[in-house]
């Protein structure tokens, strides 16, 4: 799980949202960019402190959170 090396949760940064280590860029923000049609190259150009592995880690982290989510039929 590559994301564990790149994602951190720190209550002192962005109220504890998962972020890319060493930045104030949240996983949520990266996913929002991707959902709005940005590709990896656009993200890296506009946020040069990020790497391709950071973007992949954000996706992988989100996937893991969804896998652990419990859904109950009502």
Secondary structure, DSSP 8 states (H G I E B T S, - for coil): -THHHHEEE-TTSGGG-EEETTSS-BHHHHHHHHHTT--HHHHHHH-TT--HHHHHHHHHHHHHHHHH------
